[in-house]
Amino acid sequence: MNINKLFPKQAELDAYIGESKGIKMEDYKTERVLALLVEWGEFLNCVPFLFKYWKSNQEMNRDEALEEYVDNLHFLLSIGNDHGFTDYEYEELPNDTDMKLIVFGITNIISRIGVSLIVSGKVHAVDYESLLDHFIYFGSQLGFTENEIITHYELKHAENYARQQRCY
């Protein structure tokens, strides 16, 4: 999956948000990682078959899950832009990787990136690329296609601009 063309779009949106809110986006790198962690949890609620064993209906609402997935992608792109990681090449994971293992791996990597930012002020490229690899693999295992993801990203991107304009 090629997401490289999305990095500049996200950078423009982030700059617009910073300018319109009168904030220095550079000061909120750790908060974006924390926001990603929150969004990741919201996304996981859309894939109940992975963990909601107590519910009789564990089907995934595909549209809702895709929307939440794309919300995560916005923050992933912002974090990449924050640290100069904008030339990404997907490295596919083995097809038999357990989905629950991927969930814990993604959660762990997001946490590790947050801790690294707080402790050293840096994000390591290997962590960021691994996070993207796992995230993209997870989406593909849910049946999300590259075209769908990019199309929904662009729709949500436009919606995010509109939201910012309505707020102020």
Backbone as CSV, one residue per row, in Angstrom:
resi,resn,N_x,N_y,N_z,CA_x,CA_y,CA_z,C_x,C_y,C_z
1,MET,0.850,-1.184,0.000,0.000,0.000,0.000,0.887,1.235,0.000
2,ASN,0.570,2.161,-0.848,1.366,3.376,-0.964,0.602,4.556,-0.369
3,ILE,1.053,5.001,0.797,0.404,6.138,1.465,1.240,7.414,1.369
4,ASN,2.337,7.366,0.647,3.256,8.510,0.612,2.600,9.794,0.118
5,LYS,1.636,9.684,-0.778,0.987,10.899,-1.284,0.063,11.539,-0.247
6,LEU,-0.215,10.809,0.851,-1.096,11.346,1.887,-0.349,12.193,2.916
7,PHE,0.948,11.983,3.057,1.719,12.754,4.043,1.608,14.264,3.817
8,PRO,1.788,14.760,2.571,1.668,16.217,2.373,0.255,16.740,2.646
9,LYS,-0.754,15.958,2.308,-2.132,16.383,2.585,-2.352,16.536,4.082
10,GLN,-1.823,15.579,4.842,-1.977,15.654,6.296,-1.193,16.822,6.863
11,ALA,-0.026,17.075,6.306,0.781,18.213,6.772,0.037,19.525,6.553
12,GLU,-0.634,19.646,5.416,-1.414,20.861,5.134,-2.552,21.020,6.133
13,LEU,-3.255,19.929,6.415,-4.359,19.990,7.371,-3.845,20.354,8.758
14,ASP,-2.761,19.725,9.173,-2.208,20.021,10.497,-1.765,21.486,10.586
15,ALA,-1.156,21.998,9.525,-0.742,23.407,9.513,-1.966,24.318,9.596
16,TYR,-3.006,23.957,8.885,-4.245,24.740,8.910,-4.851,24.746,10.320
17,ILE,-4.875,23.581,10.961,-5.412,23.485,12.323,-4.594,24.355,13.266
18,GLY,-3.271,24.241,13.177,-2.404,25.045,14.036,-2.624,26.528,13.834
19,GLU,-2.696,26.936,12.575,-2.880,28.352,12.255,-4.248,28.850,12.720
20,SER,-5.288,28.083,12.430,-6.642,28.529,12.772,-6.887,28.526,14.281
21,LYS,-6.195,27.678,15.007,-6.356,27.613,16.465,-5.318,28.462,17.193
22,GLY,-4.354,28.983,16.445,-3.314,29.797,17.060,-2.399,28.983,17.969
23,ILE,-2.160,27.743,17.563,-1.279,26.894,18.366,-0.084,26.455,17.533
24,LYS,0.974,26.153,18.220,2.191,25.661,17.587,2.121,24.129,17.616
25,MET,1.816,23.522,16.483,1.606,22.075,16.410,2.823,21.298,16.903
26,GLU,3.979,21.856,16.733,5.220,21.211,17.173,5.207,20.910,18.679
27,ASP,4.450,21.711,19.422,4.377,21.531,20.875,3.448,20.392,21.286
28,TYR,2.785,19.751,20.342,1.767,18.745,20.664,2.050,17.382,20.047
29,LYS,3.310,17.050,19.903,3.678,15.759,19.308,3.258,14.589,20.197
30,THR,3.494,14.698,21.471,3.122,13.619,22.391,1.606,13.473,22.448
31,GLU,0.888,14.587,22.420,-0.570,14.541,22.454,-1.137,13.828,21.228
32,ARG,-0.466,13.966,20.078,-0.937,13.265,18.877,-0.766,11.751,19.030
33,VAL,0.288,11.341,19.710,0.475,9.901,19.955,-0.600,9.404,20.922
34,LEU,-0.880,10.175,21.940,-1.936,9.799,22.874,-3.297,9.771,22.172
35,ALA,-3.542,10.742,21.296,-4.790,10.757,20.518,-4.884,9.507,19.643
36,LEU,-3.762,9.084,19.077,-3.752,7.857,18.275,-4.138,6.664,19.138
37,LEU,-3.618,6.597,20.335,-3.950,5.493,21.235,-5.458,5.464,21.531
38,VAL,-6.045,6.631,21.760,-7.489,6.728,22.000,-8.257,6.295,20.751
39,GLU,-7.845,6.789,19.593,-8.512,6.416,18.331,-8.386,4.920,18.063
40,TRP,-7.251,4.350,18.416,-7.041,2.907,18.240,-8.074,2.135,19.057
41,GLY,-8.304,2.572,20.293,-9.317,1.937,21.128,-10.707,2.080,20.538
42,GLU,-11.020,3.245,19.997,-12.320,3.451,19.356,-12.473,2.524,18.157
43,PHE,-11.408,2.370,17.401,-11.449,1.468,16.249,-11.683,0.030,16.699
44,LEU,-10.997,-0.395,17.749,-11.144,-1.775,18.217,-12.579,-2.078,18.634
45,ASN,-13.296,-1.083,19.127,-14.705,-1.291,19.461,-15.539,-1.641,18.233
46,CYS,-15.021,-1.326,17.065,-15.740,-1.630,15.813,-15.447,-3.033,15.295
47,VAL,-14.544,-3.731,15.936,-14.223,-5.108,15.538,-14.485,-6.048,16.721
48,PRO,-15.763,-6.155,17.116,-16.110,-6.893,18.334,-15.783,-8.381,18.287
49,PHE,-15.688,-8.950,17.107,-15.405,-10.389,16.999,-14.041,-10.750,17.574
50,LEU,-13.175,-9.744,17.740,-11.850,-10.004,18.291,-11.850,-10.182,19.806
51,PHE,-12.816,-9.560,20.477,-12.725,-9.618,21.934,-14.056,-9.636,22.683
52,LYS,-15.141,-9.286,22.064,-16.415,-9.215,22.794,-17.103,-10.579,22.806
53,TYR,-16.466,-11.516,23.475,-16.953,-12.898,23.541,-18.303,-12.994,24.245
54,TRP,-18.649,-12.013,25.061,-19.881,-12.055,25.843,-21.110,-11.600,25.052
55,LYS,-20.884,-11.047,23.869,-22.003,-10.561,23.057,-22.418,-11.616,22.039
56,SER,-23.723,-11.688,21.812,-24.201,-12.653,20.821,-23.938,-12.162,19.401
57,ASN,-24.010,-10.857,19.173,-23.740,-10.312,17.842,-22.338,-9.715,17.840
58,GLN,-21.430,-10.418,17.214,-20.034,-9.962,17.176,-19.609,-9.537,15.771
59,GLU,-20.576,-9.199,14.946,-20.248,-8.794,13.578,-19.674,-7.388,13.551
60,MET,-18.797,-7.181,12.610,-18.173,-5.879,12.413,-19.063,-5.033,11.510
61,ASN,-19.306,-3.790,11.934,-19.955,-2.821,11.058,-18.836,-2.267,10.175
62,ARG,-18.767,-2.751,8.947,-17.639,-2.455,8.076,-17.456,-0.961,7.829
63,ASP,-18.548,-0.262,7.553,-18.449,1.171,7.269,-17.920,1.947,8.469
64,GLU,-18.438,1.624,9.637,-17.985,2.289,10.860,-16.522,1.953,11.144
65,ALA,-16.166,0.690,10.961,-14.781,0.272,11.202,-13.824,0.981,10.236
66,LEU,-14.212,1.085,8.981,-13.365,1.764,7.994,-13.194,3.239,8.344
67,GLU,-14.264,3.875,8.794,-14.175,5.279,9.190,-13.215,5.457,10.372
68,GLU,-13.312,4.585,11.358,-12.414,4.661,12.512,-10.970,4.334,12.115
69,TYR,-10.818,3.394,11.205,-9.489,3.026,10.708,-8.813,4.254,10.078
70,VAL,-9.573,4.978,9.274,-9.054,6.169,8.604,-8.745,7.275,9.615
71,ASP,-9.547,7.385,10.684,-9.228,8.350,11.746,-7.849,8.061,12.321
72,ASN,-7.547,6.785,12.511,-6.223,6.390,12.995,-5.149,6.784,11.994
73,LEU,-5.436,6.580,10.724,-4.459,6.902,9.680,-4.094,8.382,9.713
74,HIS,-5.063,9.261,9.969,-4.761,10.688,10.067,-3.681,10.953,11.121
75,PHE,-3.844,10.345,12.283,-2.853,10.563,13.343,-1.522,9.899,13.015
76,LEU,-1.570,8.739,12.390,-0.323,8.077,11.977,0.466,8.953,11.005
77,LEU,-0.224,9.546,10.064,0.431,10.427,9.096,0.997,11.672,9.786
78,SER,0.233,12.234,10.728,0.714,13.404,11.471,1.995,13.082,12.218
79,ILE,2.022,11.928,12.857,3.216,11.519,13.608,4.392,11.328,12.656
80,GLY,4.141,10.737,11.502,5.201,10.593,10.501,5.739,11.947,10.072
81,ASN,4.836,12.875,9.807,5.259,14.225,9.421,6.044,14.900,10.541
82,ASP,5.591,14.715,11.776,6.285,15.326,12.918,7.750,14.938,12.987
83,HIS,8.060,13.725,12.529,9.410,13.192,12.720,10.158,12.924,11.419
84,GLY,9.620,13.448,10.313,10.313,13.345,9.034,10.247,11.971,8.388
85,PHE,9.275,11.166,8.781,9.115,9.827,8.193,8.016,9.881,7.138
86,THR,8.351,10.368,5.973,7.327,10.563,4.940,7.607,9.764,3.672
87,ASP,8.599,8.919,3.714,8.915,8.053,2.578,8.815,6.617,3.075
88,TYR,7.628,6.087,3.009,7.333,4.791,3.615,7.093,3.736,2.541
89,GLU,7.641,2.567,2.784,7.408,1.426,1.900,6.884,0.269,2.742
90,TYR,5.696,-0.185,2.417,5.044,-1.249,3.173,5.829,-2.544,3.082
91,GLU,6.082,-3.136,4.244,6.726,-4.436,4.314,5.701,-5.416,4.871
92,GLU,5.211,-6.264,4.006,4.111,-7.159,4.360,4.505,-8.160,5.435
93,LEU,3.570,-8.400,6.341,3.753,-9.382,7.404,3.291,-10.748,6.891
94,PRO,3.733,-11.811,7.538,3.251,-13.145,7.134,1.728,-13.228,7.255
95,ASN,1.078,-13.839,6.272,-0.386,-13.890,6.224,-1.028,-14.654,7.362
96,ASP,-0.285,-15.440,8.079,-0.888,-16.235,9.149,-0.726,-15.587,10.524
97,THR,-0.373,-14.311,10.563,-0.177,-13.632,11.833,-1.525,-13.468,12.539
98,ASP,-1.578,-13.861,13.788,-2.794,-13.805,14.587,-3.252,-12.354,14.772
99,MET,-4.534,-12.109,14.527,-5.082,-10.748,14.618,-4.976,-10.177,16.037
100,LYS,-5.176,-10.999,17.042,-5.073,-10.500,18.418,-3.629,-10.120,18.744
101,LEU,-2.696,-10.881,18.215,-1.287,-10.546,18.395,-0.977,-9.197,17.743
102,ILE,-1.556,-8.953,16.581,-1.368,-7.665,15.899,-1.942,-6.532,16.750
103,VAL,-3.119,-6.736,17.344,-3.730,-5.707,18.202,-2.788,-5.339,19.341
104,PHE,-2.267,-6.356,20.032,-1.354,-6.070,21.139,-0.062,-5.443,20.640
105,GLY,0.417,-5.881,19.478,1.632,-5.307,18.913,1.473,-3.839,18.583
106,ILE,0.354,-3.490,17.943,0.100,-2.081,17.592,-0.012,-1.238,18.859
107,THR,-0.759,-1.741,19.827,-0.921,-1.013,21.085,0.432,-0.804,21.755
108,ASN,1.256,-1.826,21.746,2.582,-1.747,22.340,3.456,-0.728,21.614
109,ILE,3.434,-0.757,20.303,4.283,0.171,19.539,3.839,1.614,19.760
110,ILE,2.520,1.850,19.769,2.032,3.216,20.023,2.530,3.675,21.393
111,SER,2.416,2.816,22.384,2.878,3.169,23.737,4.380,3.415,23.764
112,ARG,5.126,2.563,23.078,6.584,2.715,23.037,6.971,4.039,22.377
113,ILE,6.272,4.417,21.317,6.545,5.690,20.646,6.257,6.856,21.599
114,GLY,5.145,6.772,22.338,4.813,7.826,23.295,5.856,7.966,24.383
115,VAL,6.284,6.850,24.926,7.308,6.872,25.978,8.615,7.431,25.422
116,SER,8.989,7.008,24.240,10.223,7.488,23.615,10.185,9.006,23.423
117,LEU,9.038,9.511,23.018,8.893,10.959,22.835,9.072,11.702,24.152
118,ILE,8.457,11.179,25.197,8.551,11.839,26.503,9.974,11.775,27.043
119,VAL,10.607,10.623,26.917,11.936,10.423,27.496,13.031,11.091,26.671
120,SER,13.010,10.892,25.354,14.123,11.373,24.535,13.740,12.452,23.517
121,GLY,12.441,12.683,23.355,11.994,13.670,22.374,12.063,13.162,20.948
122,LYS,12.319,11.844,20.778,12.478,11.284,19.435,11.593,10.054,19.250
123,VAL,11.258,9.822,18.003,10.598,8.579,17.598,11.573,7.874,16.673
124,HIS,11.765,6.601,16.897,12.692,5.836,16.073,11.980,5.358,14.805
125,ALA,12.659,5.510,13.693,12.082,5.136,12.399,11.625,3.684,12.389
126,VAL,12.383,2.801,12.996,12.026,1.379,12.999,10.696,1.155,13.711
127,ASP,10.440,1.889,14.790,9.162,1.767,15.496,8.018,2.294,14.636
128,TYR,8.235,3.446,14.032,7.185,4.044,13.212,6.851,3.156,12.010
129,GLU,7.863,2.680,11.330,7.623,1.827,10.161,6.963,0.511,10.561
130,SER,7.361,-0.043,11.674,6.740,-1.265,12.171,5.269,-1.020,12.505
131,LEU,4.984,0.117,13.105,3.604,0.478,13.421,2.764,0.550,12.144
132,LEU,3.281,1.224,11.140,2.545,1.315,9.872,2.376,-0.060,9.220
133,ASP,3.421,-0.868,9.222,3.330,-2.219,8.645,2.222,-3.021,9.317
134,HIS,2.194,-2.995,10.638,1.183,-3.741,11.384,-0.219,-3.164,11.156
135,PHE,-0.315,-1.851,11.131,-1.600,-1.182,10.925,-2.172,-1.506,9.548
136,ILE,-1.346,-1.415,8.525,-1.809,-1.709,7.167,-2.167,-3.178,7.027
137,TYR,-1.356,-4.050,7.603,-1.667,-5.484,7.576,-3.024,-5.740,8.229
138,PHE,-3.246,-5.134,9.377,-4.507,-5.322,10.095,-5.690,-4.912,9.232
139,GLY,-5.581,-3.757,8.594,-6.655,-3.294,7.704,-6.884,-4.244,6.548
140,SER,-5.810,-4.758,5.976,-5.959,-5.690,4.850,-6.630,-6.982,5.299
141,GLN,-6.342,-7.430,6.523,-6.973,-8.641,7.037,-8.462,-8.437,7.294
142,LEU,-8.866,-7.199,7.490,-10.286,-6.887,7.643,-10.969,-6.692,6.289
143,GLY,-10.180,-6.738,5.224,-10.735,-6.622,3.880,-10.745,-5.216,3.320
144,PHE,-10.096,-4.273,3.992,-10.027,-2.910,3.484,-9.007,-2.855,2.350
145,THR,-9.409,-2.323,1.215,-8.501,-2.216,0.074,-7.784,-0.867,0.100
146,GLU,-6.678,-0.818,-0.604,-5.923,0.433,-0.693,-6.791,1.549,-1.252
147,ASN,-7.544,1.257,-2.283,-8.404,2.261,-2.896,-9.449,2.775,-1.899
148,GLU,-10.070,1.871,-1.166,-11.068,2.266,-0.160,-10.449,3.159,0.907
149,ILE,-9.301,2.747,1.389,-8.654,3.488,2.469,-8.303,4.893,2.001
150,ILE,-7.717,5.016,0.831,-7.319,6.335,0.328,-8.552,7.183,0.032
151,THR,-9.571,6.591,-0.569,-10.809,7.325,-0.852,-11.440,7.826,0.442
152,HIS,-11.532,6.969,1.446,-12.130,7.370,2.717,-11.250,8.373,3.461
153,TYR,-9.939,8.239,3.316,-9.048,9.232,3.907,-9.345,10.606,3.305
154,GLU,-9.443,10.660,1.983,-9.676,11.947,1.317,-11.028,12.542,1.698
155,LEU,-12.050,11.700,1.835,-13.362,12.186,2.270,-13.287,12.738,3.694
156,LYS,-12.640,12.008,4.571,-12.515,12.448,5.966,-11.622,13.682,6.068
157,HIS,-10.620,13.749,5.215,-9.724,14.902,5.162,-10.532,16.166,4.856
158,ALA,-11.399,16.085,3.856,-12.257,17.223,3.493,-13.214,17.556,4.638
159,GLU,-13.751,16.536,5.278,-14.654,16.745,6.418,-13.918,17.432,7.567
160,ASN,-12.668,17.052,7.799,-11.889,17.669,8.873,-11.643,19.151,8.609
161,TYR,-11.394,19.512,7.351,-11.255,20.925,7.001,-12.561,21.653,7.283
162,ALA,-13.661,21.059,6.858,-14.980,21.686,7.070,-15.267,21.858,8.562
163,ARG,-14.915,20.890,9.357,-15.109,20.974,10.811,-14.327,22.153,11.385
164,GLN,-13.090,22.301,10.943,-12.267,23.388,11.439,-12.873,24.756,11.067
165,GLN,-13.426,24.837,9.886,-14.019,26.098,9.439,-15.296,26.408,10.210
166,ARG,-16.038,25.390,10.594,-17.259,25.594,11.376,-16.944,26.004,12.804
167,CYS,-15.835,25.550,13.326,-15.494,25.844,14.717,-15.120,27.304,14.929
168,TYR,-14.499,27.905,13.928,-14.082,29.310,14.041,-14.228,30.011,12.747
